[in-house]
């Protein structure tokens, strides 16, 4: 019975195809700290990217588990410097929200930084042998780049 239930859960997860991959082990999600970007809610998240001196560094993604009633996690794509968020974009329910306000040039830079973060995350997953997650984040990079076309 337990095997049948486990198989059913695995099958359901496979068929939905919309699940956001969890961070791979060893991809900078351990004791790596960061300051939450302003557009993210005050919830616990995981940094997927490089860590330097215990702080998030460079391009990557913050993944915040879905809250009550949410169907998917929130994702912040962007670039961290010394654990502080630079320009980036929040992905929520298939829509993108840049951190840059109303300035078009800053929004273009935010989406470029976000695409770079998504590509770096795809590379990390590919390195860990997780092709499906790498594809998810590569697809996100393409969508982020096309958003301002």
N, C-alpha and C positions, 0 to 999 in steps of 0.2 A: 504494500500500500504506500509506504514512504517513497519507494522508487517511482511509482506511478505519479505521485504528487510532485516529486522533484522533476520528473520528465515533463509534466504538464507546465510547471513554472518555467523551465528552460525553453520549451516550445513557445510559450506565450511571449517570453522576452525576445526570442528570435523573430517571431512573426511581427511584433510591433515595430521593430527597426528604428524607433524613435528614441530609444534609451540613450542617455548621455553617458559615455564611458567614465568609469571611475579612474582616479589617478593610478598609474602603474607604480608598483613598489620601487623605491629607490629613485624616484623622479623628482626629488626636492620637496616632498610633501611631509617630511618628518618635522624636525624642530625648526623649520624655516618660518620666520615671522614676517609679517607685513602689516602696514597700516591700511585699513579697509578703504577702498575707493568710495567717494561720496555717493555714488549712485547705487551702491550695494546696501542692502538692509543690514542692520547690526545682528548678523547671524554668523555662526561658525562656518568657515570655509576651508578649502585645501588649496594650496598653491601648487601648481604643476609647472615646474620650471627650475632654473638654476638657483642655487643657494650659495651665498658668499658670507662668511662670518655669521651664520645663523639668520641671515636676512634674504628675502626674495630679491633676485637680481636678474635683470634682462627681460627678454620677451617670454611670455607664458600666459597661463590661464588661472583664474581663481574659480573654483567650483563650489557653489553653495548648495547644499542639499535642499530639496523642495520642502517648503513649509506646509502647514495644514491647508489642504484644498488645492495646492499647486500640483500640476501634472509633470513638471520637469524642473530640474535644478536651474538656478541662475548661473550664468557664466560671465566672467569679466575677462575680456581679451585685451592685452596691452603690454606695457613695458614697465617694470619696476626698477627703481634705483635705490639701493640701500634700504630696501623694505618699504619704500614709499611709491605709491602709484603715480605714474606719469600719465600720459594720454592713453586713453583706452575706450572700450565700448562694452556696455552690458548687453547681453543677449537674454531676453526674457520672452518665453512663449513664442519664439520664432521672430520676434522683432528686435531691432537694434537701437540702443540709446547711447549716443556718444557722451563723453564727459566734458565736451568742449563748449557747451552752450550754443549760442546762435551764430558764432563766427564761422563762416563757411571754410575758410582756410584752416582753421583749427580743427574743424570736423574732418576735413580731408586727411589731416595729419593723424587724427585719432583713429580713423578707419584703417590707415596704413599701418599704424602701430598695432592695432588689433589683429590685422591679417598676419603681421609678423609673429605675434604671440600665438596665434592659431597654428601657423606653420611650424614653429618651434615645438609646440606641444605634439603635433603630428609626428615630427621627427623623433621625439622622446618615445612615443608609443611604438613607432616602427622599430626603433632600436631594441625595445623590449620584446619584439616579436608579436605585437598586437596589431595586426593589419586592419581589423575592423575599426578600432579606435583611431588609428592613424588616418584612415579614410574619412571618418567623421570630422576630425579636426581639419584635415586638408579641405574638405567640402566647406567647412565654416570659413576658412581663409578665402576661398574663391567667392563665397557669398558676400563676405565683408568687402572684398575688392570691388565687386560689381554693384554694391549698394549706391555708390556715388557716380556710377557711369551714366 
